[in-house]
Amino acid sequence: MRTVRAQDVTQAVCEMCQEANLTLTQDMQQALRDAAAKEESALGKRVLGQLEENLRIAEEECIPICQDTGMAVLFVTLGQEVYVDGSLEDALQEGVRRGYVEGYLRKSVVGDPLLRVNTKDNTPAVIYYEVVPGDVLEISFEPKGAGSENMSRVFMLKPAQGAEGVKDAIVQAAIDAGPNACPPMVLGVGIGGTFEKSALLAKKALLREAGSHSPLPHIAAMEEEVLERINRSGIGPGGLGGTVTALAVNIETYATHIACLPVAVNICCHATRHRTRRL
């Protein structure tokens, strides 16, 4: 049994909240550079250049990449041989509270979805746990902005619609989002499971490295085809027209019922932010 101090969990989450909001991961930075090189529209190239300049200023000035610093989403992989010397839930929530308060990040969470009173520290976070064998404790932090989140969709397709129906649904979600998702966007897609499982798969898919592909050949081929179709839509950077509307389509799958074919599309803007740490 390995012991992890609750205060170390809090500190790690606090740091991730700030790091993710101030600096994009290297793979996302490279994806934007590649997009600028491929974009055929002069206006699209200009928009992508402004996004790159924004990243540079954010890093140099230690200010957020985007004013919407998101609702905190945490994926926690907890080994059965790990003991946390306190409440893991409390440690995670305290990390988010400290990260947003001490980092002067925008607090965007309201405690009740109808009464709309701001909690003033960006808690509570949304936390998902996965218990696995071994002594690993891995935490992934994903701040999710509302603009792109609001453009996300769940489709409960009929199994007879098959792969073509799935591809059409993903493309339609991107086209319907249009400029509202602050393109070029990244699409996390979940196929299978149940209504809520597909959405969870889609959210987790956004943590994948940009440019990576599913290990399943038929799914990897689907990722490439859908990305190409979305980029032929003409929406372009900032929704102002062009040939790069999406940077990546990441698809995750799970077993499902014989009568089901759920497809969830969780859209993220060009500032697809995340950090992962092992304690």
C-alpha positions as CSV (number, residue, x, y, z in Angstrom):
1,M,0.0,0.0,0.0
2,R,1.4,3.4,-1.0
3,T,0.3,6.5,0.9
4,V,-0.3,9.8,-0.8
5,R,-0.8,13.0,1.2
6,A,-4.0,14.8,0.6
7,Q,-2.1,18.1,0.7
8,D,0.0,16.9,-2.3
9,V,-3.1,16.2,-4.2
10,T,-4.4,19.7,-3.5
11,Q,-1.1,21.3,-4.5
12,A,-1.0,19.3,-7.8
13,V,-4.5,20.3,-8.8
14,C,-3.9,23.9,-7.8
15,E,-0.9,24.0,-10.1
16,M,-2.6,22.3,-13.0
17,C,-5.5,24.7,-12.9
18,Q,-3.1,27.6,-13.5
19,E,-0.8,25.9,-15.9
20,A,-3.6,24.6,-18.2
21,N,-5.2,28.1,-18.4
22,L,-2.0,29.9,-19.1
23,T,-0.2,27.7,-21.6
24,L,-1.4,25.2,-24.2
25,T,0.2,21.8,-24.3
26,Q,2.9,21.4,-27.0
27,D,0.8,19.1,-29.1
28,M,-2.0,21.8,-29.3
29,Q,0.5,24.5,-30.1
30,Q,1.9,22.3,-32.9
31,A,-1.6,21.7,-34.2
32,L,-2.2,25.4,-34.5
33,R,1.1,25.9,-36.3
34,D,0.3,23.1,-38.7
35,A,-3.1,24.6,-39.3
36,A,-1.6,28.0,-40.2
37,A,0.6,26.3,-42.7
38,K,-2.3,24.4,-44.3
39,E,-4.9,27.1,-44.3
40,E,-5.6,28.3,-47.8
41,S,-7.7,31.4,-47.0
42,A,-5.7,34.7,-46.4
43,L,-8.2,35.7,-43.7
44,G,-8.1,32.3,-42.1
45,K,-4.3,32.5,-42.0
46,R,-4.6,35.9,-40.3
47,V,-7.0,34.6,-37.7
48,L,-4.7,31.7,-36.9
49,G,-1.7,34.1,-36.7
50,Q,-3.7,36.1,-34.1
51,L,-4.4,32.9,-32.1
52,E,-0.7,32.1,-32.1
53,E,0.1,35.7,-31.0
54,N,-2.5,35.4,-28.2
55,L,-0.8,32.2,-27.0
56,R,2.6,34.0,-26.9
57,I,1.2,37.0,-25.0
58,A,-0.6,34.7,-22.5
59,E,2.6,32.8,-21.7
60,E,4.8,35.9,-21.5
61,E,2.3,37.9,-19.4
62,C,1.1,35.0,-17.3
63,I,-2.5,35.7,-18.2
64,P,-5.2,33.2,-19.3
65,I,-5.3,32.0,-22.9
66,C,-9.1,32.8,-22.9
67,Q,-11.1,34.9,-20.5
68,D,-13.4,31.9,-20.0
69,T,-11.3,29.7,-17.7
70,G,-13.9,27.1,-17.7
71,M,-15.6,24.7,-15.3
72,A,-13.1,22.3,-13.8
73,V,-13.4,18.7,-14.9
74,L,-11.2,16.1,-13.3
75,F,-10.5,12.5,-14.3
76,V,-8.9,10.6,-11.5
77,T,-7.4,7.1,-11.9
78,L,-7.0,5.6,-8.5
79,G,-5.1,2.4,-7.8
80,Q,-6.4,-0.1,-5.3
81,E,-3.1,0.0,-3.5
82,V,-3.1,3.8,-2.9
83,Y,-4.2,5.3,0.4
84,V,-4.9,9.0,0.6
85,D,-4.4,10.3,4.1
86,G,-7.6,12.3,4.1
87,S,-10.7,12.9,1.9
88,L,-9.6,12.6,-1.8
89,E,-12.8,14.5,-2.9
90,D,-12.1,17.3,-0.5
91,A,-8.4,17.5,-1.6
92,L,-9.4,17.7,-5.2
93,Q,-12.1,20.4,-4.7
94,E,-9.7,22.4,-2.5
95,G,-7.1,22.2,-5.3
96,V,-9.6,23.7,-7.7
97,R,-10.6,26.4,-5.2
98,R,-7.0,27.4,-4.5
99,G,-6.0,27.2,-8.2
100,Y,-8.7,29.6,-9.3
101,V,-8.5,32.0,-6.3
102,E,-4.7,32.2,-6.1
103,G,-4.3,32.2,-9.9
104,Y,-6.9,35.1,-10.3
105,L,-8.7,33.0,-12.8
106,R,-12.3,33.8,-13.7
107,K,-14.8,32.1,-11.4
108,S,-17.7,30.9,-13.6
109,V,-19.6,28.3,-11.5
110,V,-23.0,28.9,-10.0
111,G,-24.1,26.7,-7.2
112,D,-27.7,26.1,-8.5
113,P,-28.4,25.9,-12.2
114,L,-31.6,27.9,-11.8
115,L,-30.9,30.3,-8.9
116,R,-27.6,31.2,-10.6
117,V,-25.6,32.4,-7.5
118,N,-21.8,32.4,-8.2
119,T,-19.8,30.2,-5.8
120,K,-16.9,32.7,-6.1
121,D,-14.2,30.0,-6.2
122,N,-15.1,27.9,-9.3
123,T,-16.1,24.9,-7.2
124,P,-17.6,22.4,-7.2
125,A,-15.6,20.7,-9.9
126,V,-17.0,17.8,-11.9
127,I,-15.0,14.7,-10.9
128,Y,-14.9,11.2,-12.5
129,Y,-13.1,8.3,-10.8
130,E,-11.8,5.1,-12.2
131,V,-10.5,2.5,-9.8
132,V,-7.7,0.3,-11.2
133,P,-5.2,-2.3,-10.0
134,G,-1.9,-1.2,-8.6
135,D,-0.6,1.9,-6.9
136,V,-1.1,4.6,-9.5
137,L,-2.8,8.0,-8.7
138,E,-3.2,10.0,-11.9
139,I,-5.2,13.2,-12.2
140,S,-6.2,14.9,-15.5
141,F,-7.5,18.4,-15.3
142,E,-9.6,19.8,-18.1
143,P,-11.1,23.4,-17.9
144,K,-14.1,23.4,-20.1
145,G,-15.4,26.7,-21.5
146,A,-19.1,27.2,-21.9
147,G,-19.1,28.5,-25.5
148,S,-18.0,25.2,-27.0
149,E,-19.6,23.1,-24.4
150,N,-23.0,24.6,-25.3
151,M,-22.5,23.4,-28.9
152,S,-22.1,19.7,-27.9
153,R,-24.6,17.1,-28.9
154,V,-25.8,13.5,-28.1
155,F,-27.5,11.5,-30.9
156,M,-29.4,8.3,-30.1
157,L,-29.1,6.7,-33.5
158,K,-30.7,3.5,-34.7
159,P,-28.2,0.6,-35.1
160,A,-29.3,0.4,-38.8
161,Q,-27.8,3.8,-39.4
162,G,-24.4,2.3,-38.9
163,A,-21.0,3.9,-39.5
164,E,-22.4,6.3,-42.1
165,G,-25.0,7.6,-39.7
166,V,-22.3,8.1,-37.1
167,K,-20.1,10.1,-39.4
168,D,-23.0,12.2,-40.6
169,A,-24.0,13.0,-37.0
170,I,-20.5,14.1,-36.1
171,V,-20.2,16.3,-39.1
172,Q,-23.6,17.8,-38.5
173,A,-22.7,18.7,-34.9
174,A,-19.6,20.6,-36.1
175,I,-21.5,22.4,-38.9
176,D,-24.3,23.4,-36.4
177,A,-21.7,24.7,-34.0
178,G,-20.2,26.9,-36.7
179,P,-18.5,30.0,-35.4
180,N,-20.1,29.6,-31.9
181,A,-17.5,27.0,-30.9
182,C,-14.5,29.4,-31.7
183,P,-13.0,27.3,-34.4
184,P,-10.7,25.7,-35.3
185,M,-12.2,23.2,-32.9
186,V,-11.3,19.8,-31.5
187,L,-14.1,17.2,-31.3
188,G,-14.2,14.6,-28.7
189,V,-16.5,11.8,-29.8
190,G,-18.0,8.9,-27.8
191,I,-19.7,6.0,-29.6
192,G,-21.4,3.2,-27.7
193,G,-22.3,2.5,-24.1
194,T,-25.5,4.3,-22.9
195,F,-26.7,7.9,-23.2
196,E,-24.4,9.1,-20.4
197,K,-21.5,6.8,-21.1
198,S,-21.1,8.1,-24.6
199,A,-21.0,11.7,-23.3
200,L,-18.3,10.7,-20.8
201,L,-16.3,9.0,-23.5
202,A,-16.5,12.2,-25.6
203,K,-15.3,14.4,-22.7
204,K,-12.4,12.1,-22.0
205,A,-11.5,11.9,-25.7
206,L,-10.6,15.6,-25.5
207,L,-7.6,14.7,-23.3
208,R,-6.0,12.8,-26.2
209,E,-2.9,14.2,-27.9
210,A,-3.7,16.2,-31.0
211,G,-2.8,14.2,-34.1
212,S,-3.1,10.9,-32.3
213,H,-5.4,8.2,-33.6
214,S,-7.5,5.4,-32.2
215,P,-5.7,2.0,-32.1
216,L,-8.7,0.5,-33.9
217,P,-8.1,0.8,-37.6
218,H,-11.8,1.3,-38.5
219,I,-12.1,4.1,-35.9
220,A,-8.8,5.7,-37.0
221,A,-10.1,5.8,-40.6
222,M,-13.4,7.3,-39.4
223,E,-11.4,10.1,-37.5
224,E,-9.5,11.0,-40.6
225,E,-12.6,11.0,-42.9
226,V,-14.7,13.0,-40.5
227,L,-12.0,15.6,-40.0
228,E,-11.6,16.0,-43.8
229,R,-15.4,16.4,-44.2
230,I,-15.6,19.0,-41.5
231,N,-12.7,21.0,-43.0
232,R,-14.5,21.0,-46.3
233,S,-17.4,22.8,-44.7
234,G,-15.8,26.1,-45.3
235,I,-16.5,27.4,-41.8
236,G,-12.8,28.1,-41.2
237,P,-10.9,29.8,-38.4
238,G,-13.1,32.1,-36.3
239,G,-16.0,31.1,-38.5
240,L,-14.8,33.6,-41.1
241,G,-14.3,31.0,-43.9
242,G,-11.3,28.8,-44.7
243,T,-10.1,25.3,-45.0
244,V,-9.3,24.5,-41.3
245,T,-12.4,24.3,-39.3
246,A,-11.2,21.4,-37.0
247,L,-7.8,20.5,-35.7
248,A,-8.7,17.0,-34.6
249,V,-11.5,14.4,-34.2
250,N,-10.8,12.0,-31.3
251,I,-13.2,9.0,-31.1
252,E,-13.5,6.6,-28.2
253,T,-15.8,3.6,-28.2
254,Y,-17.5,1.2,-25.8
255,A,-19.7,-1.8,-25.9
256,T,-23.4,-1.1,-26.3
257,H,-26.9,-2.7,-26.3
258,I,-28.1,-4.5,-29.5
259,A,-30.8,-1.8,-29.9
260,C,-28.6,1.2,-29.2
261,L,-26.1,3.4,-31.1
262,P,-25.4,6.4,-28.9
263,V,-23.0,9.1,-30.3
264,A,-21.9,12.0,-28.3
265,V,-19.9,14.9,-29.7
266,N,-18.2,17.1,-27.1
267,I,-16.8,20.2,-28.9
268,C,-13.9,22.2,-27.7
269,C,-12.5,25.5,-29.1
270,H,-9.0,26.1,-30.4
271,A,-7.9,26.5,-26.7
272,T,-8.3,22.8,-25.9
273,R,-6.7,22.9,-22.4
274,H,-5.6,20.1,-20.2
275,R,-2.9,18.8,-17.8
276,T,-2.1,15.4,-16.4
277,R,0.0,14.5,-13.3
278,R,0.9,11.3,-11.6
279,L,1.5,11.4,-7.8
